[in-house]
């Protein structure tokens, strides 16, 4: 998830909690204020009635649309067992309109001048708290939604504009290619953290460029310094084989040495190739039709391994077009084809299926499946004398370089290597 969305969601959740808490407090405060005002009015009304009742005779009940009261005699036991003053909300019957209506009721127990106990109940029509709560809730939801939308829009705008230097830096890093003519970082900002980040990124790329050049130079030197002595040794040993004075044992030992040096030479070339691929030193990319290359390469390998009587079946449903370096596409296909021949048995089978986005090479061979997690590791299962153990590692590196996906699968006694475009 993008940083902008993460910040926006967190701000939205945090703001929602704060506003929801505020809305609850606001509602309780409003209802408390309304009740307090009404309660004070009812207390004053009850006191005035009690004062008037001491001076003259008042009716036991008075009905009205606004206020009404009831006075009744109670026993001492009743007075002692009930609260002296009680406020409550309930529906009261109003005769004038012949219906019940929500009201605030104040009940007060007092002792009259004659020593008798009386209970007075005064009430006044009150707002319907359920309706008021629903109305307040509706308007609060509207207000909170509007506030949240404004907060989210403002914060997203602020964060997006504040993060623009970071976005520019990421674009520059994505477009940066080692060993190429890259544009210098142009990312003006007055935010100190981004200024430091720009400096660190530029310094890191400069160090990588220096290390890249040193590595390229080392690879070039290694190719020259190692291959040349190996070639000289091979030539000298081949010349020694022409010496008639050598014994059969000496000739056998020289042959073994030649084979070892040959393996060493192939291993050195494979390691150098792998390093060049991983360093991105192959950049002559163009559209390659793998189906055409595959047909041409198989013709050569069928001739080389014709003595093994391995049958080959090729089915091309559609051309597989990939943009990559032509020499690497040849290496990719050659390694897969050679692997299918080398790790097969005499009289075995190889089948190739190709579509517009997939190449599948299957071969018979060992009945034991390879380790899917290690099959593309260097020197894994390199028991064959003609194998350096780097073919599949090089194949994996090429696929990674050109955003291709390669998988291994063992099914129905066959080893399948599948190359797919992502």
DODO-641756 format. One record per atom (N, C-alpha, C, O): residue in one letter; x, y, z. Coordinates in steps of 0.02 Angstrom, whole numbers, plus 50000, padded with zeros to 5 digits. Layout:
// residues N
aXYZ/...
//
This chain:
// residues 422
x500424994150000/x500005000050000/x500445006250000/x500955006550034/x500235011149961/x500625017249957/x500625021050023/x500145020650062/x501175024750035/x501235028650096/x500665033650104/x500425034750159/x500465036550047/x499925041550049/x499285038350076/x498935041450117/x499125032350054/x498515029050077/x498565026850150/x498085027250187/x499155024650170/x499255022650240/x499145028550286/x498795028050337/x499445034250269/x499365040250311/x498635042350311/x498355044150363/x498305042250252/x497605044350247/x497155039950289/x496715042550324/x497245033250287/x496825028750326/x496935029750401/x496455029850439/x497555030550421/x497695031550492/x497405038050518/x497125038350572/x497475043350479/x497175049750498/x496415049250501/x496105052050546/x496125045650453/x495405044850453/x495165041150515/x494675043150546/x495495035650533/x495295031750592/x495375035850656/x494935036050698/x495945039250661/x496085043250721/x495585048950728/x495325050250782/x495445052350672/x494975057950674/x494265055550688/x493895058750724/x494085049650660/x493415046950672/x493315045450746/x492785046950774/x493815042550778/x493765041050850/x493685047450891/x493275047750936/x494085052450875/x494045058750912/x493365062050903/x493055064150952/x493125062350841/x492485065650828/x491905061650858/x491425064550883/x491945054950856/x491425050850887/x491395051950962/x490855052550991/x491975052350994/x492005053751066/x491725060651081/x491355061551129/x491905065451039/x491645072251048/x490885072451039/x490545076051076/x490615068650991/x489895068550978/x489515065851038/x488985068551055/x489775060551070/x489455057751129/x489445062851186/x488935063951218/x490015066051198/x490045071151250/x489585077051235/x489265079751279/x489555078951171/x489125084551151/x488395082851164/x488025087051191/x488175076851146/x487485074851156/x487315074751231/x486805077451252/x487755071651271/x487625071351343/x487605078251374/x487195079551418/x488035082651351/x488055089451378/x487415093251361/x487135096851403/x487175092551299/x486555095951279/x485965093351319/x485565097351345/x485905086751325/x485345083951362/x485375085751436/x484865086951467/x485975085951464/x486045087751534/x485855095051545/x485535096751595/x486045099351498/x485885106451504/x485135107551500/x484845111551537/x484815103951454/x484085104651447/x483735102251511/x483275105651536/x483945096551536/x483635093851596/x483745098351656/x483285099351696/x484335101251664/x484475105651720/x484035111751719/x483765113851771/x483945114751660/x483525120651655/x482795119051673/x482475122851710/x482545113451648/x481855111551662/x481775109751736/x481275111551767/x482285106251764/x482245104351834/x482215110451880/x481835110451928/x482595115551866/x482575121651907/x481895124951903/x481635127351953/x481605124951843/x480935127951835/x480415124051875/x479985126951908/x480465117251872/x479985113251909/x480075114051985/x479575114252021/x480685114652008/x480795115752080/x480485122352102/x480145122652153/x480595127552064/x480295134052081/x479535133652080/x479195136552123/x479265130152030/x478535129452025/x478255125752084/x477735127652112/x478605120252105/x478365116452163/x478405120552227/x477945120352268/x478945124352236/x479015128452297/x478465133852300/x478195135152353/x478315136852243/x477795142052243/x477115139152260/x476715142252294/x476985133052236/x476335129852252/x476305128252326/x475785129352358/x476865125652355/x476875124052426/x476775130252468/x476415130052517/x477085135852450/x476995142152487/x476275144552484/x475995146652535/x475975144152425/x475285146352418/x474805141852457/x474285144052481/x474985135352461/x474525130752497/x474515131952571/x474035130052605/x475025135152598/x475035136652669/x474605142652687/x474385143452744/x474475146752640/x474075152752654/x473355151952635/x472935155552662/x473195147552591/x472505146752569/x472415139652543/x472895135852532/x471785137952534/x471625131252512/x471715130752436/x471435134752399/x472105125652413/x472215124652342/x471905118052320/x471845113552361/x471705117552259/x471445111152236/x472005105852236/x472595107352235/x471775099552239/x472265094152241/x472595092952173/x473105089452169/x472315095652121/x472595094652054/x472445100652011/x471945104052019/x472905101951965/x472815107451917/x473085105051850/x473655102851845/x472665105451799/x472845102951732/x472955108951686/x472635114151692/x473395107951641/x473535113151591/x473955110451535/x474225104851538/x474005114451483/x474405112351425/x475155112751440/x475545108851414/x475335117751482/x476045118751496/x476255115251560/x476675110651559/x475975117451617/x476165114551681/x475545111751715/x474985114251706/x475655106651754/x475115103951795/x475405101051859/x475995099251861/x474975100751912/x475235098051975/x474705093752007/x474105094351993/x474945089352052/x474505085052092/x474775085152163/x475375084652174/x474315085652212/x474505085452282/x474075080052315/x473465079752305/x474405075652354/x474025070552390/x474355069252457/x474955070052467/x473925067152503/x474165065352569/x474505058452567/x474275053952533/x475045057752605/x475385051352610/x475525049952683/x475505054352726/x475655043652697/x475805041752766/x476545043052781/x476945044252736/x476695042752845/x477385043852866/x477835038152840/x478405039152820/x477545031952842/x477935026352817/x478105027252742/x478665025952720/x477625029552705/x477735030752634/x478265036152624/x478705035552581/x478225041452664/x478705046952657/x479415044752674/x479895046852643/x479465040352724/x480125038052744/x480425032952696/x481025032152693/x480005029452659/x480245024152615/x480345026452543/x480585022552502/x480165032552527/x480235035152458/x480715041052457/x480785044552507/x481035042152401/x481485047952395/x481105054452408/x480525055252388/x481435059052441/x481105065352456/x480995069552393/x480475072652385/x481495069452348/x481445073152285/x481655068452228/x482165064952234/x481265068352174/x481415063852119/x481235067152053/x480675069652044/x481715067252006/x481585069651938/x481575063651891/x481995059151897/x481105063551845/x481065058051797/x480715060351734/x480345065351733/x480845056551681/x480515057751616/x479985052251606/x480145046351610/x479385054251592/x478865049451577/x478285052751540/x478255058951536/x477855048651513/x477275051351478/x476715052851528/x476555048751570/x476425058851522/x475865060951566/x475255062351522/x475315064251464/x474665061351553/x474045062451517/x473825069751525/x473785072351581/x473685072951469/x473455079851469/x472725079951446/x472575078051389/x472275082151491/x471565081951475/x471375086351417/x470955084551376/x471685092251412/x471485097051361/x471565094151290/x471175095751245/x472065089951280/x472165087151214/x472005079651212/x472045076451160/x471825077051272/x471595070151279/x472115065151251/x471935060551213/x472745066051271/x473265061351250/x473865061751296/x473945066551334/x474285056651291/x474895056651330/x475445060251291/x475485059851230/x475855063751328/x476405067451297/x477025066851341/x476965066551402/x477625066851312/x478235066551353/x478295072651398/x478165078251377/x478485071451460/x478535076951508/x479095075651557/x479315069951566/x479325081051588/x479815080751642/x479415081351707/x479045086251716/x479485076551752/x479075076151813/x479515076851874/x480045073751879/x479285081151920/x479645082151983/x479175080252041/x478625082952048/x479405075352080/x479005073052137/x479375075052201/x479975073752209/x478995078152247/x479305080752309/x478855079152368/x478255080452366/x479145076152421/x478775074552482/x478955079552535/x479545080752550/x478425082652565/x478555087752616/x478035087152673/x477535083752666/x478185090452727/x477745090352786/x477385097052791/x477705102352791/x476725096652796/x476345102752798/x476365106052867/x476645103352915/x476055111952871/x476055115752934/x475655112252988/x475755113453048/x475185107852968/x474795104153017/x475125097553037/x474825093653074/x475745096353012/x476115090353031/x475985084352986/x476295079152995/x475535085152938/x475385079552892/x475905079352836/x476225084352819/x475965073152807/x476445072252751/x476065072752685/x475525069952676/x476375076452640/x476075077452574/x476595075952519/x477195076552528/x476325073952462/x476755072852404/x476485077152346/x475905076552327/x476905081252320/x476715085452264/x477085083052201/x477675081452202/x476725082852148/x477005080752084/x476855086252033/x476285087652017/x477385089352008/x477305094551957/x477625091951892/x478135088451894/x477335093851836/x477605091551772/x477515096951720/x477075101251724/x477945096651672/x477905101251615/x478085097351552/x478545093251552/x477735098651498/x477895095151435/x478635096151418/x478905101651423/x478925090851396/x479645090851383/x479775088251313/x479355084951283/x480365089751288/x480535087151221/x480575079551224/x480775076651274/x480365076451169/x480425069151163/x481165067551152/x481455068951099/x481475064551203/x482195063451200/x482385058451145/x482925059051116/x481945053651131/x482095048951077/x482115052551010/x482575051550970/x481605056850999/x481615060650936/x482195065450933/x482525066350882/x482325068750991/x482885073450994/x483545069750982/x483985072250946/x483615063851012/x484235060051002/x484325058050929/x484875058550902/x483775055750898/x483815053850827/x483995059850784/x484395059350737/x483685065650800/x483825071550760/x484545073950769/x484885075650721/x484775073950832/x485465075950845/x485955071050812/x486455073050783/x485785064550816/x486215059550785/x486265060550710/x486805060050681/x485695061950678/x485695062950605/x486125068850585/x486535068450540/x486035074350621/x486415080350604/x487155079550622/x487595082150587/x487295075950677/x487995074750695/x488335070350642/x488905071550624/x487975065250618/x488255060950566/x488405065050503/x488925064150471/x487935069350485/x488055073650427/x488665078150438/x489085078950394/x488685081150498/x489245085650513/x489905081850515/x490405084150488/x489905075950548/x490525072150553/x490765069750485/x491365069850470/x490295067550443/x490485065350376/x490795070950336/x491305070150302/x490475076850340/x490745082650304/x491445084450330/x491895085850291/x491505084450397/x492155086150426/x492685081150406/x493255082950389/x492505074650408/x492985069450390/x493205069950317/x493795069250301/x492715071250273/x492885072050202/x493365077850192/x493855077350155/x493215083350224/x493655089250218/x494345087750245/x494855089550215/x494375084450304/x495015082750334/x495415078050289/x496015079050279/x495085072950262/x495435068150219/x495695071550157/x496275070550138/x495275075550125/x495485078950063/x496075083650077/x496565083650040/x496015087450131/x496555092150148/x497195088450165/x497735090450143/x497145083050204/x497735079350223/x498055075750164/x498665075650157/x497635072850121/x497905069550061/x498275074650017/x498815073249993/x497965080450008/x498285085649968/x498945087750000/x499455088449966/x498935088850066/x499545091050101/x500095085750098/x500675087350085/x499895079450111/x500395074050111/x500675072950041/x501275072050032/x500225073149991/x500445071949922/x500935077349900/x501445075749869/x500795083449916/x501255088849898/x501895088449939/x502435089949913/x501845086550002/x502445086050043/x502885080250022/x503505080550028/x502575074949995/x502955068949976/x503195069149904/x503495064349880/x503065074649869/x503275074949798/x504025073949790/x504225070549743/x504445076849833/x505175075549826/x505345068149832/x505785065649798/x504985064549876/x505105057349884/x504905053649820/x505255049049798/x504335055549790/x504115052349728/x504615053649672/x504775049149633/x504875059749668/x505375061349616/x506005057249626/x506305054849578/x506205056349689/x506805052449704/x506705045149684/x507145042049656/x506115042349700/x505975035449682/x505965034449606/x506215029449581/x505685039249570/x505685038749497/x506395038849469/x506565035149423/x506815043149499/x507515043549476/x507875036949490/x508265034549449/x507755034049549/x508075027649566/x507825022049521/x508225017749501/x507185022049504/x506915016849459/x507225017349390/x507345012249358/x507335023449367/x507605024349299/x508365023649297/x508645023349242/x508685023449354/x509425023249356/x509675016449334/x509425011349356/x510165016449290/x510485010349267/x511235010949273/x511545015649246/x511535006249308/x512265006349317/x512615005849250/x512435001749207/x513125009849242/x513525009649181/x513235013449123/x513515013449069/x512655016749133/x512335020549080/x512425028049093/x512645030149146/x512255032049042/x512265039349050/x511625041549084/x511135043249051/x511635041649150/x511045043349188/x511015050849201/x511525054249208/x510405053449204/x510305060549219/x510475061849293/x510305057649336/x510795067449308/x510925069049379/x510275070249416/x509765072149386/x510285069149481/x509685069949522/x509515077349527/x509905081349553/x508925079149503/x508665086049507/x508025085849548/x507485084849520/x508085086849612/x507505086049657/x507515091549710/x507655090149768/x507365097849690/x507405103349738/x506875102749792/x506295101049778/x507055104049854/x506595103849910/x506905107749968/x507505108449974/x506465110350011/x506695113950071/x506585109950134/x506665112450190/x506395103550127/x506295099150184/x506965095750200/x507245092350158/x507205096750260/x507885094450277/x507955086950271/x508485084550250/x507435083050290/x507485075750285/x507565073550212/x507955069050197/x507195076750167/x507245074950096/x507905077350066/x508185074050022/x508155082950090/x508815085250067/x509355080050085/x509775078350044/x509315077550147/x509795072450169/x509695065950130/x510185062650112/x509075064250116/x508935058150077/x509205058750006/x509475053949979/x509125064649976/x509395065649908/x510155064849907/x510435061649863/x510475067849957/x511215067449960/x511435060249970/x511915057949938/x511085056550014/x511275049550027/x511175045249965/x511595041149950/x510615046249930/x510475042349870/x510995043749815/x511235039149783/x511165050149806/x511655051949755/x512345049049772/x512695046549728/x512535049449836/x513175046649857/x513185039049849/x513695036149828/x512625035749865/x512585028449858/x512645026349785/x512995021549770/x512315029949740/x512375028349669/x513085029449643/x513325025649601/x513415034749669/x514105035949648/x514565030349671/x515005028149633/x514465027849732/x514865022249757/x514715015949716/x515175012149699/x514085014849699/x513905008949658/x514215009349589/x514435004249562/x514235015349560/x514555016149495/x515295014449498/x515565011149453/x515615016749551/x516335015349559/x516455007849568/x516905005049537/x516045004649611/x516124997349621/x515964993549557/x516274988449543/x515464995949520/x515274992649457/x515844992749407/x515994987749375/x516164998549401/x516734999149355/x517314994749378/x517634991549336/x517444994549444/x517974990149469/x517814982849456/x518264978949439/x517184980949464/x516994974049452/x517064972249378/x517304966849361/x516844976749334/x516924975549263/x517654974649245/x517834970249206/x518084978949274/x518794978449260/x519074971849286/x519474968649252/x518854969849345/x519084963449372/x518874957549328/x519264953049315/x518244957749305/x517994952349262/x518394951949198/x518584946549175/x518534957849169/x518934957949108/x519634955349119/x519894951449078/x519934957449175/x520604955049190/x520614947449203/x521064943849182/x520094945149240/x520054937949255/x519984933949191/x520294928649184/x519574936449145/x519474932849082/x520124932149044/x520274927049014/x520514937449046/x521144937449008/x521684933549045/x522034929449015/x521754934949110/x522304932149148/x522224924649161/x522724921049169/x521604922249164/x521504915149177/x521454911049113/x521734905649108/x521084913749065/x520984909849004/x521634908748965/x521754903448937/x522054913948965/x522684913348927/x523134907948955/x523364903748917/x523284907849022/x523704902349048/x523394895449038/x523754890649024/x522734895049044/x522404888649034/x522504886348962/x522644880448950/x522414890948915/x522504889248844/x523224887148830/x523344882448792/x523704890648861/x524414888848852/x524544881748878/x524894877848846/x524274880348937/x524374873648965/x524074868248921/x524364862948911/x523474869648895/x523154864848851/x523574863548788/x523664857848767/x523834868848759/x524254868148699/x524884864148713/x525084859948674/x525204865648770/x525824862148786/x525704854748798/x526094850448777/x525144853348832/x524994846248845/x524824842548780/x525014836848771/x524464846048736/x524314842948671/x524954841648631/x525014836548596/x525434846248636/x526074845248602/x526464839448633/x526804835748597/x526404838648698/x526754833148731/x526484826348708/x526854821348706/x525834826248690/x525554819948668/x525874817448603/x525844811448587/x526174821948565/x526504820048502/x527194816948514/x527514814448467/x527424816948577/x528084814148593/x528034806548595/x527654803748634/x528404803248552/x528374795948547/x528704792448606/x528604786448616/x529084796148644/x529434792948700/x528994792148762/x529204788948811/x528394794948761/x527944794448819/x527664787448825/x527514784048776/x527614785348887/x527314778848900/x526554779348897/x526274784848897/x526244773548895/x525504773548892/x525204776648955/x524694779948952/x525524775449012/x525274778249075/x525344785849074/x524894789449097/x525904788349049/x526004795549045/x525484798848998/x525224804249013/x525354795448943/x524854798148896/x524154798348929/x523774803048920/x524014793148969/x523364792949003/x523304798649054/x522784801849059/x523854799849090/x523844805249140/x523774812049107/x523424816449131/x524134813049051/x524084819349014/x523364820348989/x523104825848990/x523044814848966/x522354815348943/x521884817448999/x521444821548988/x521984814649059/x521574816749116/x521684824049133/x521214827749149/x522324826149129/x522484833149143/x522154837849092/x521884843049110/x522174835849029/x521844839748977/x521094840348990/x520794845748981/x520784834949012/x520074835049027/x519924839749085/x519434843449084/x520354839449136/x520254843849194/x520324851149175/x519924855349194/x520854852649135/x520944859549113/x520374861849068/x520174867749070/x520114857249027/x519534859048986/x518934860849028/x518584865749014/x518814856849080/x518254858349126/x518374865049161/x517914868949171/x519004866149181/x519174872449214/x519054878349168/x518804883549189/x519224877649105/x519124882949056/x518384884449046/x518174890249045/x517974879049040/x517254880049033/x516954883249096/x516524887549091/x517184880949154/x516934883749217/x517104891149222/x516694895149244/x517704892949203/x517914900049206/x517484904349160/x517264909749179/x517364901849098/x516944905649052/x516234906249078/x515914911449070/x515974900949109/x515284901049136/x515224906049193/x514734909849197/x515724905949238/x515714910649294/x515754917849270/x515414922249296/x516174919049221/x516234925749194/x515584927949160/x515364933649168/x515284923349123/x514644924949091/x514104926449143/x513724931149135/x514084922449196/x513584923449248/x513684930249282/x513204933849295/x514304932049295/x514454938649325/x514244944349280/x513964949249303/x514374943649216/x514184948949168/x513424949649164/x513154955249160/x513074944049166/x512344944349164/x512074947849225/x511654952249220/x512314945749284/x512074948749346/x512254956049352/x511914959849387/x512784958249319/x512984965249320/x512644969349265/x512764975349260/x512234966049224/x511874969649172/x512304972249116/x512184977649091/x512824968349097/x513284970649045/x513064968848974/x513414970248926/x512474965648968/x512194964048902/x511604968748891/x511074967948922/x511684973548846/x511174978648839/x510934979548767/x510554984248752/x511154975148722/x510934975848653/x510264972148644/x510234966848614/x509744975148671/x509094971848672/x508694973148609/x508694978748582/x508364968048586/x507914968648528/x507404962948532/x507474958348573/x506894963248489/x506374958148490/x506634951648460/x506864951448402/x506604946348500/x506854939848479/x506274934948475/x505864934448520/x506254931248420/x505764925848412/x506094919348437/x506504916348402/x505914917348498/x506234911448527/x506074905048489/x506464900248490/x505494904948456/x505314898848419/x505794897548361/x505984891848349/x505984902848325/x506454902148270/x507144900048295/x507464895648266/x507374903148349/x508014901248378/x508014894048403/x508494890348394/x507464892048433/x507404885348461/x507464880048407/x507814875048415/x507124881148352/x507144876348296/x507854875548269/x508084870048254/x508204881248262/x508884881148236/x509364877648283/x509784873648262/x509304878948348/x509754875948397/x509634868448403/x510104864548410/x509014866248401/x508864859148408/x509154855148350/x509354849448358/x509164858248292/x509464854748234/x510204853148248/x510444847748232/x510564857948279/x511264856848296/x511344851548350/x511774847148344/x510944851948403/x511014847348459/x510794840248440/x511064835348467/x510294839648395/x510104832948373/x510674829348337/x510754823248342/x511064833248301/x511644830348266/x512184828348316/x512494823048308/x512284832548367/x512804831048417/x512624824848457/x513064820648470/x511994824148477/x511784818648521/x511394813248483/x511004809548512/x511504812848418/x511134807948377/x511284800748399/x510854796448392/x511884799548425/x512074792748446/x511674790348505/x511674784348519/x511324794748541/x510964792748601/x510234790748585/x509874788448629/x510034791748522/x509364789648500/x508804792748543/x508324789448561/x508874799148559/x508364802748598/x507874806048549/x508074809948506/x507234804348557/x506724807148512/x506504814048536/x506444815248596/x506394818548489/x506214825448505/x505544827048471/x505454825748412/x505094830148510/x504444832348484/x504374839748498/x504374841848556/x504294843748446/x504234851048453/x503534853148429/x503324851448374/x503194856948471/x502524859548454/x502514867048470/x502544869048528/x502464871048417/x502454878348424/x501754880748407/x501564880748348/x501374882848457/x500704885348445/x500704892648422/x500284894648382/x501184896448448/x501244903548429/x501954905748444/x502264903048490/x502224910548407/x502894913048421/x502934916148491/x502484919748513/x503484914848525/x503614917748591/x504114923448580/x504704922348571/x503854929648582/x504264935548568/x504494938648634/x504094940048678/x505154939548640/x505444942548700/x505944947948680/x506324946948632/x505944953448716/x506434958748703/x507034957548748/x506994958448809/x507604955448718/x508194953948757/x508804953848711/x508744954448650/x509384953048741/x510004952548703/x510014945848666/x509874940548696/x510174946048602/x510134939948561/x510624934548585/x510464928648584/x511224936648606/x511704931648629/x511464928248693/x511594922248702/x511114931948736/x510864928848797/x510264924348783/x510174919248816/x509854926148734/x509304921648716/x509574915048690/x509284909748703/x510124915248653/x510444909148630/x510704905048689/x510634898848690/x511014908348737/x511274904848797/x510694901848835/x510744896148858/x510154905548843/x509564903148879/x509304896648849/x509224891648884/x509174896748784/x508904890848751/x509414885148749/x509234879348760/x510044886748737/x510564881548733/x510634877848799/x510694871748800/x510614881548854/x510674878348920/x510094873648934/x510184868248961/x509484875848917/x508904871548929/x508914865348884/x508754859848907/x509104866248821/x509134860448775/x509684855648797/x509584849648799/x510274858348812/x510834854148832/x510674850448896/x510844844648904/x510344853948943/x510144850749005/x509674844848993/x509724839649025/x509204845748944/x508724840348928/x509084834248898/x508874828648909/x509624835448860/x509994829848830/x510454826548882/x510464820448888/x510844830748919/x511344827948964/x511024823849019/x511274818449036/x510464826149047/x510154822649103/x509594817949080/x509114816649116/x509664815449019/x509194810648992/x509544803848985/x510154803348996/x509174798848969/x509484792248958/x509424790448884/x509004793248849/x509834785948861/x509824783848791/x509134781148772/x508854777048808/x508874783548716/x508214781448694/x507654785248730/x507074783448723/x507824790448766/x507324794448803/x506944799048757/x506984798648696/x506564803548788/x506134808048750/x506224815248775/x506334816448835/x506154819848728/x506154827048744/x505554830048707/x505464828748647/x505154833848742/x504584837248710/x504614844648726/x504754846748782/x504484848748675/x504494855948681/x503814858648660/x503574857048606/x503504862648703/x502864865848688/x502954873348697/x503214875648748/x502744877248648/x502834884448650/x502184887948630/x501854886048582/x502014893048670/x501444897348653/x501704904548652/x502304905748655/x501244909348648/x501464916348642/x501794918948705/x502134924048703/x501694915548763/x501994918048825/x502294912548868/x502434913648927/x502404906548839/x502664901048880/x503074896348837/x502894894748781/x503634894048866/x504054888848837/x504134883348888/x504354884548945/x503954877248869/x504004871448914/x504444866148881/x504284863748826/x504994864448914/x505444859148890/x505424853448940/x505604854348999/x505204847548918/x505134841748962/x505584836148936/x505664835148876/x505864832548983/x506294826948963/x506234821249013/x506114822249073/x506344815148987/x506384809349031/x507074809449064/x507504813349045/x507174805149112/x507814804949147/x507734801449213/x507384796349218/x508064804049264/x508034801049330/x507314801149356/x506934805949345/x507124795549389/x506444795149418/x506384799049483/x505834799649510/x506934801749507/x506934805649569/x506864813049552/x507284815749516/x506364816449578/x506294823649564/x506844827749595/x507114825949648/x507014833249564/x507524837749591/x507204842249644/x506594842849648/x507624845349684/x507384849949736/x507194856549703/x507634860049677/x506554858249703/x506314864249669/x506634870549697/x506714875549662/x506824870449762/x507114876449793/x507854877249777/x508124882749783/x508184871749757/x508914871949746/x509124870849674/x509704871549657/x508644868949631/x508824866849564/x509184872249524/x509574870749479/x509044878549540/x509364884049503/x509974886949541/x510244892049520/x510164883749596/x510764885949632/x511394883749595/x511384878849557/x511934887349606/x512564885649573/x512824878949598/x512814877449658/x513064874849551/x513374868349565/x512904863349596/x513124858449626/x512254864449590/x511774859349615/x511724853649565/x511644854849506/x511784847549589/x511714841549547/x512184841649487/x511984840249431/x512824843549500/x513314844149445/x513754837949441/x514364838449436/x513434832049443/x513824825849443/x514074823849374/x514534819849368/x513774826549321/x513984824749253/x514664827849237/x514804833549255/x515074823949203/x515744826349186/x515714832149137/x516134836649138/x515214831949093/x515154837249042/x514774843349067/x514654847949028/x514594843449130/x514204849049158/x514614852949208/x514974850149249/x514564859449204/x514924863849251/x514504865249313/x514764867749363/x513864863549311/x513424864949368/x513184872149370/x512884874249419/x513304875849316/x513104882949314/x512574884349260/x512334889949255/x512404879349221/x511944880649165/x511274883349187/x511034888349160/x510964880049236/x510304882349259/x510354888849299/x509884892849299/x510924889949333/x511024896349368/x511064902049318/x510784907449329/x511414900949263/x511454906049210/x510774907149179/x510584912849166/x510394901749168/x509724902349141/x509274906549187/x508904910849163/x509314905149252/x508924908949301/x509114916349301/x508684920749305/x509764917749296/x510004924749296/x509754928349234/x509574934249238/x509744925049177/x509494928149115/x508754929649121/x508534935149103/x508374924849147/x507644925949156/x507514931749204/x507074935949191/x507894932049258/x507814937649306/x507984944249273/x507644949249285/x508504944349232/x508724950549198/x508174953349154/x508094959349148/x507784948849122/x507284951049073/x506574949849097/x506104949249057/x506494949449163/x505824949049194/x505424943049168/x504824943449158/x505774937549159/x505454931249142/x505414926849204/x505824927549250/x504944922349204/x504864917749261/x505044910649239/x504794908249188/x505474907449277/x505664900549261/x505514896049320/x505674897749377/x505194890349306/x505014885649359/x505214878549339/x505274876949280/x505314874349390/x505444867249379/x504874863249410/x504624864949463/x504674857849374/x504154853549400/x504284846449377/x504504845249320/x504144841649421/x504214834449404/x503524831449402/x503154831649451/x503344828549344/x502664825949337/x502674820049288/x502954820449234/x502364814549309/x502304808549268/x502974806149241/x503034804149183/x503484806249285/x504134803649267/x504534808149222/x505044805949194/x504334814349213/x504684818949170/x504874825249209/x504524827449255/x505444828149189/x505684834349218/x505464840049171/x505624840049111/x505114844949198/x504854850449158/x505184857049180/x505204858649239/x505434860649131/x505694867349143/x505254872249103/x505204871649042/x504954876949138/x504444881349108/x504674888549114/x504814891049168/x504724891949055/x504894899049053/x504274902849031/x503974901348979/x504074907849072/x503464911649057/x503614919149062/x504044921249101/x503264922949022/x503304930249029/x502844932449086/x502304929549095/x503064937449123/x502664939549181/x502084943949158/x501694946249200/
//
